[in-house]
Amino acid sequence: MLLFDMDGTLIDSNRVWKNVDREFLERRGLPYTRAYYQGVAHTIFPLAAKFTKEFCHLEESEDAIMAEWMELAGDLYSHVSIKPGVRAYLRQCKAEGRQMAVVTSSIPQHCHTALRHLDLERYFERIVFAQTLGIEKRDAALWLHAAKECGVRPEDCTIFDDSIASCRGARSARMRVVGVYDNFFAADEKEMRGFCDVYISSFEELLLPERSKIGGQKN
């Protein structure tokens, strides 16, 4: 079974949230720092809002923070672009009979908007939303739930993700891990290369014959 993260892995959307975060902080005269982005990146929306409220010492409620983020993000997911090689790789895997699903921290509304806009939904049997479950992707419990929901053993799953925290969570659930480069997490590339079973700079690399069978055939 192949499990794909969405933001930063299938689609080039991390920049959307970077811009949202910068604007949100600028409105309050606060700097956008590495410590901040590490606290909010690839976590579920409610926990990101909780972190932001505490980290920035804000008076606004967590609901108000999330509402402002949604307003700032607007309809950007209707225009987001697919990352190089993704469509060809998904088409190849589908033709080979591989089972595929999305496991994402993204807001369900944004996820569906992006996948429909890019005509990618048809490649996946299901979408597992970390936010709906209330579990972060750094937690093995999320990945164990995803495997159970997909009807497969965790050890028969290969995940594709651009976040080292998510990769660690999946590995602790006994899954095989493919790290995917994204400029948003460029500082983690060395650590990702040392940790992941396979690391790719682009899905175009997986279209090469010697690397096309990552994750097995029909798991």
N, C-alpha and C positions, 0 to 999 in steps of 0.2 A: 504494500500500500504506500502510495506517495502522498505526503502531506505538505502543502505549500502555505507558507505565510503569504500575505498579500502586500501590505505596505512595505516598499523598499525591496521586495523580492520579485513579485510578479509585476508590480506597477511602480512607476517613478513618483511616489506620493509623499515620501518623507519630507521633501522640500515644502509641501503644502503646510505641514504642521510646524516646520521650522519658522516659516513666515508668520503663521498664526501666533506662535509663541513670542516671536520678536515684537509683533504689533501689540499683543496683550501686555507684555512687560513695558514696552515703550510708553504706553498710555499711563503707566504708573511711575515712570521715571526710573525703572529698574533695568539692570543689565542682563543680557542673555549670556549665561555662563555655562561651562561644561558641567558643573555640578547640577545646574537646573535641568539641562537636557537629559542627563543621566537619570534624573529622578522621574521624568515624565515619558521618556521614550519607551515605546513598546509595552506600556502598561495599560490597563483598562481605564476607561474614561473617569469613573468615579474615584479611583485611587490616584489618578493624575491630578484631579481637582483637589483632593484632600492634601496631597503633597504640596501643591502650589499654594494653597491657603496657609499651610504651616510654614513652608520654606520662605514665602514672601511676606508673612505676617499680615495677611489681608483680612479686612473686615467682612468682605462679601461672603455669602454662603457658597457652599460647594455647588449647589444647583445654579446659582447665578454665574459662577465661573464657567461651568459647562455650557450654559446658554450663550455666554459671550463667545466662547470658542466656536460654537456652532454658527453663530452669526458671522464671525470672521472667516470661517471656512467656506461659507456660502455654498455655491454650486460647483466648487472647484473639482469635485470628483466626477463631474460630468465631462470634464475636459482633460483629465489626467491621461498620461501616455503609458503605454506598455513598455517594459524593459526589453532590450535587444535579445532576440532568440527565444523569448518565452512562448510566443504563439506556435512557432515551428516545433519546439520541444513538446508542448502539450499535445499538439496534433500527432506527433510521432508516438508518444506514449499511449494515446487513445487508440491509434491504429494497432498497436501491439497488445491491446487488451489490458493495460494496467489500470488498476483502480486508483482514483485520485480524489482528494478532498482538500478544502481550504481550512486552515486553522488560523484565526486572526483575532487580534485585539481591536480591530477597527470597529467603529460603530456600525451596526447592521445596515442602517440606511445608506451610509457611505459605501459600504462593501457592495451591496446590491447595485447601487448606482454605477460604480466603477466597472464591475464585471459585466453588467448589461451594456454599458457604453462601449466596452471593448469586445463584446461578444465572446466572453470567456466562460460564462456560467455553464454552457453545455458540456464542458470538459470535466466537470466535477460532480461526483455523486452526492455530496453534501457539503455544507459549510458549518463549521463549529465556531461559535462566537464565545471568546473568553469573557467578554463583558456580560453576556447573558448568564453565564455560569458563575460569574463573580470570582474567577480564578485567574491569576496572572500566568503568562506563558513561561515564566521562570520557574513555575511550580510543576513538579512531575505529575501532580494530580490532574492538571489540565490535559496533559498528553495521554495519560492513562484513560481519562474519560473519552478523549477523541478516538482512541483505538477501540474502546468498548462500543462507542456509538457507531463506528464503522464496521464492527463485527470482525475485527482482526486482532491478533496478538501484538502487543507493543513491539516485541522483537522482530516482527515482520514489517515494521514501518520504517520508512526513510523520510526524514523531514528536510525541507529547504527553507532556510531562514537567514536574514541578514544581521540578526542580533545575537551577540555572544550569550546574553542572559537566557534567551529562548533556547539556544542550542544546548546550553547546560541543563536546562529543565528537561528537554527531550532526551538527552543522553542519560539522565538519572532515571528516566522511565524505560531505559534499555532500548532506545531507538537509535538507528543509524542517523548520522547528522551530516548534511551538506551545507556548508557555509556559503552564502552568496554576498558578493561585494556590493556595497552601496556607499556612495560618497558620504552620506550622513554618518556612517559608522567607520569611516576610513581609518580613524585612530586605533580601531580595534583589529585591523587586518592581521597584524602579526600574531596576536593572540588567537584569532579565529583560525589561522592557518595551522597553528600548533595544536589546536584542540579538535577541530572537525575531522571526520573521516575523509572528507573530500572538501576542497575549497575551490570555488569558481569565481572568476571575475565577471563572467557573463554566461547566460544559458547557451550562447552560441558554441561554447566549448563542448557542451553535451551533445551537439549534433555530429561530433566526430565519432567515427565507428568505435574507436577503442574506449570511449567514455559514455556511450549511449545507453548502456545497460545498468546504470546506477539504480539500485533499489530492487534489482531482480526483474523478472518478467511479469508475473501475474499475482503478486502478493496482495 
